[in-house]
Structure formats: structure tokens, C-alpha cells
Amino acid sequence: MPYAAACALLLTLPVLPVLPASADAGWSAAPAGQGRPSFYAEGVPGALLRDTLAVTNRGTRPLTVRLRATGLPIALAGTALRIPARTRAEVPFTLRVPPEAAPGDRPATIVVRAADGRETTVRLLLRIGGPRLAALTVEHVSLRAGRITYELVNRGTTVLVPRLAVRADGVLGPVLDRAPRTLPVRLPPGGRVKLDEPWPDRPALDAVTVRLTVTASGGARATGTASARFVPWRTAAGTTAGALLLAVTPVAVRRRRRRTTAEARRTEVEPA
């Protein structure tokens, strides 16, 4: 029988042992067979997986329930059941692993709700196979209103807990140097988060280049930079100091960049 036709039947209805007429032992939901407390499945992206949910009515009256799935693309053979007294209904379902899914564990649930409002949740854990890659990028770095704003994007296939180091260099040298620290962020594969770093004591008169260095376990590492000039225009634009800064800043920045490039080249060719 085709699977779709089998699903249309929805139910396998074995009769449970007869209970005393006055008993009403309620109902329950669990994976069918083998006494499993929850579902566990493994598959690669694009795979189609099948299993069966059992809803057991141990009471003395018929039971009406509704079913729904959360967390993953689970297709239940039926979403509304009426189960006679002392009967178990078995509901097949399919789970298609998303084609773009990254390797790792993905949780889901099947929720069964009775007409009286009572709910039972059956958990499902899907383990997706494939290569594990830790990678990220730092994007849209900018300086505004005493803060450094930026975005982190998880470009890999594992959950990342990033660490951030911040450095800013002015015309005359470093003006900010913060050691690496762990950010309060868990970034899932493909996830993007916008963050900001406070910098209340930034220079009042300087030209700076900010560099954010972000790392995470698994070898992930990325940097992002932004440049800005801080000039108190209302008070300094017409002064000698303000004019001098505006004149020498491009030259100083170019010289610093050439010096950094030259040092990097010497480092590459000189033996350790």
C-alpha cells in the first residue's frame, strides 16, 4: 500500500486490557514501540525520515485530541483524532531534513492537546550529519555617538560563542586596547547579530582606525575595521590646532600604513 494511503488510515487501534468500569486512567502520548521516552533521528540534509507517534486512551470515554509539530518540518498523517476508550492510536509522520541545514543537533516537539486543554509534549532530537566548520565574519563596523557598532555573522556549520578584542590607533599611537573577552552570544549557523561596544572616552581631536578581532572555538577568526576623524568643529575648526590636524592627518595615516606594510614585509622575509 502506498505510504500516502497508509497515512490516510491514520490509526492502528489495538484494544487495551479492560479496566474496571469506574476507572479513568487518562491518556498519554509517546513514540510507538520499544518504550522510547522521546524520538531520536539521524540524517543528512535533504533526507526523508519516518516514525510513528502513539496516543493511548486508558480512560472509559472517547478522547479527542489535536496534534501539531514545532521546530522542524514534520508532516503528521493527521492532526485531529478521536480515540475510543481503552484504545491506542498510532499516527505516522515524516521529517524532511532541510536541504540547507548545517551539521549538528536540532530539537523539535510534537504537541498533543486534548479538548479539555491538557497538553502532552513529545520531544524529538535530530542529528544532522556532515562536515563541521567554524567560520564567521565581522561586518558593518562604524563609530557613532560614543559607541562602536558592528555585526557578527556565523558563516560555518557549528554554534559559535565569540570572543572580541578591540584596538584603536590614532595619529600618535594607540588610544584604545581591550583584551579579548567572551561575548554573551551564542550564534547558530547562518545567524547574524548586531552588537555595540561602548567607547565613552574616545578622543576629542584625532583620526583613528578601529580594529575588531573576533575568534571562536574551532579556529574561527575574523577582523573588521572602521576609520573616523574626531574634531570638535564648533571650537577647533578655526584654530591652528584644528587646521593642523586636518592638514597632517592624511599624511600621518598614509605614513603609518606604509610603515605597517613595510614591517609586515620584513617579517615575511626575515628568518625567525
ZAMARGU-4260 file (C-alpha; in steps of 0.2 Angstrom, whole numbers, plus 5000, padded with zeros to 4 digits):
<rodrens>
0) 5000/5000/5000 | 5007/5017/4996 | 5013/5027/5011 | 5001/5041/5007 | 4986/5029/5008
5) 4993/5021/5024 | 4994/5038/5032 | 4976/5042/5027 | 4971/5027/5038 | 4979/5036/5052
10) 4976/5023/5066 | 4981/5006/5072 | 4969/5003/5086 | 4973/4988/5097 | 4962/4986/5112
15) 4970/4988/5129 | 4967/4977/5144 | 4949/4980/5151 | 4949/4992/5166 | 4936/4992/5180
20) 4921/5002/5174 | 4924/5016/5187 | 4942/5019/5182 | 4948/5033/5171 | 4967/5032/5170
25) 4968/5047/5157 | 4979/5047/5142 | 4997/5048/5136 | 5007/5051/5120 | 5024/5043/5116
30) 5034/5036/5102 | 5027/5020/5096 | 5036/5004/5101 | 5051/4999/5111 | 5046/5010/5126
35) 5055/5025/5120 | 5053/5041/5130 | 5057/5053/5115 | 5061/5052/5097 | 5079/5052/5090
40) 5083/5053/5072 | 5099/5055/5061 | 5100/5060/5043 | 5110/5071/5031 | 5102/5087/5023
45) 5088/5083/5011 | 5084/5065/5019 | 5067/5060/5022 | 5064/5051/5039 | 5049/5042/5046
50) 5042/5037/5063 | 5026/5035/5072 | 5018/5043/5087 | 5006/5033/5099 | 4992/5041/5108
55) 4985/5030/5121 | 4967/5032/5129 | 4966/5022/5145 | 4950/5030/5150 | 4932/5024/5149
60) 4926/5038/5137 | 4932/5043/5120 | 4946/5055/5118 | 4948/5069/5106 | 4965/5077/5103
65) 4974/5088/5091 | 4992/5087/5086 | 5005/5099/5080 | 5023/5100/5077 | 5036/5113/5081
70) 5054/5116/5077 | 5057/5106/5062 | 5047/5102/5046 | 5037/5087/5052 | 5022/5081/5042
75) 5009/5072/5053 | 4997/5060/5045 | 4983/5068/5054 | 4981/5082/5066 | 4964/5078/5074
80) 4960/5061/5082 | 4945/5054/5091 | 4951/5038/5100 | 4939/5026/5108 | 4940/5021/5126
85) 4955/5009/5131 | 4962/5011/5113 | 4979/5016/5106 | 4980/5027/5090 | 4996/5026/5080
90) 5000/5041/5069 | 5014/5040/5056 | 5024/5056/5052 | 5038/5061/5041 | 5053/5073/5044
95) 5062/5080/5030 | 5079/5087/5035 | 5081/5104/5027 | 5092/5104/5012 | 5102/5119/5018
100) 5103/5113/5036 | 5121/5113/5045 | 5128/5098/5054 | 5123/5097/5072 | 5108/5094/5083
105) 5091/5101/5080 | 5077/5100/5093 | 5058/5098/5089 | 5042/5093/5098 | 5026/5085/5094
110) 5012/5093/5105 | 4996/5083/5108 | 4981/5093/5116 | 4965/5086/5122 | 4948/5095/5121
115) 4949/5100/5140 | 4966/5109/5137 | 4978/5097/5144 | 4994/5095/5133 | 5007/5082/5132
120) 5024/5086/5123 | 5034/5073/5115 | 5052/5078/5111 | 5062/5074/5095 | 5081/5077/5093
125) 5088/5077/5075 | 5106/5074/5072 | 5111/5081/5055 | 5127/5074/5048 | 5140/5082/5038
130) 5157/5092/5039 | 5159/5103/5054 | 5166/5121/5050 | 5169/5136/5062 | 5169/5152/5052
135) 5162/5170/5055 | 5164/5187/5048 | 5163/5205/5056 | 5153/5217/5046 | 5147/5235/5046
140) 5159/5242/5058 | 5155/5260/5062 | 5159/5273/5076 | 5145/5284/5082 | 5139/5293/5097
145) 5152/5286/5109 | 5149/5268/5103 | 5157/5255/5090 | 5143/5246/5082 | 5146/5230/5071
150) 5138/5214/5066 | 5144/5196/5068 | 5138/5183/5055 | 5141/5164/5058 | 5147/5158/5041
155) 5150/5140/5047 | 5141/5125/5052 | 5143/5125/5071 | 5136/5136/5085 | 5149/5149/5090
160) 5152/5158/5106 | 5163/5173/5100 | 5177/5182/5109 | 5181/5200/5105 | 5197/5211/5106
165) 5196/5230/5102 | 5210/5241/5097 | 5210/5259/5090 | 5226/5268/5084 | 5226/5287/5082
170) 5239/5298/5074 | 5251/5297/5088 | 5248/5279/5093 | 5236/5268/5102 | 5221/5276/5110
175) 5211/5260/5114 | 5217/5242/5118 | 5204/5230/5126 | 5210/5212/5129 | 5199/5198/5122
180) 5183/5193/5131 | 5169/5181/5128 | 5153/5189/5122 | 5136/5184/5129 | 5131/5177/5112
185) 5128/5160/5105 | 5127/5162/5087 | 5119/5147/5077 | 5125/5143/5059 | 5119/5156/5047
190) 5114/5168/5062 | 5118/5187/5062 | 5118/5198/5077 | 5121/5217/5079 | 5131/5222/5093
195) 5139/5238/5100 | 5155/5242/5111 | 5154/5257/5122 | 5168/5270/5120 | 5163/5285/5131
200) 5181/5292/5132 | 5185/5292/5114 | 5197/5306/5108 | 5191/5324/5106 | 5203/5328/5092
205) 5211/5314/5082 | 5210/5302/5067 | 5208/5284/5072 | 5207/5267/5064 | 5197/5254/5075
210) 5200/5236/5073 | 5189/5222/5080 | 5196/5205/5081 | 5184/5191/5084 | 5188/5172/5087
215) 5179/5157/5092 | 5182/5138/5096 | 5186/5128/5081 | 5198/5140/5073 | 5186/5154/5068
220) 5194/5171/5067 | 5189/5187/5058 | 5193/5206/5059 | 5183/5221/5055 | 5189/5239/5054
225) 5182/5257/5053 | 5191/5274/5052 | 5184/5291/5059 | 5190/5308/5062 | 5186/5316/5079
230) 5186/5335/5078 | 5176/5347/5089 | 5171/5358/5074 | 5162/5372/5084 | 5178/5376/5094
235) 5193/5369/5084 | 5189/5371/5066 | 5195/5389/5066 | 5210/5386/5077 | 5228/5382/5072
240) 5227/5365/5081 | 5211/5360/5071 | 5218/5366/5055 | 5235/5357/5058 | 5226/5341/5062
245) 5216/5342/5046 | 5231/5345/5036 | 5243/5332/5044 | 5230/5318/5047 | 5230/5311/5029
250) 5249/5312/5028 | 5251/5303/5045 | 5239/5290/5041 | 5247/5286/5025 | 5264/5285/5033
255) 5258/5274/5047 | 5250/5262/5034 | 5267/5262/5023 | 5277/5258/5039 | 5265/5244/5044
260) 5266/5237/5027 | 5285/5238/5027 | 5286/5229/5044 | 5275/5216/5038 | 5285/5213/5023
265) 5301/5212/5033 | 5293/5199/5045 | 5288/5188/5030 | 5306/5188/5023 | 5317/5188/5039
270) 5321/5171/5047 | 5314/5169/5065
</rodrens>
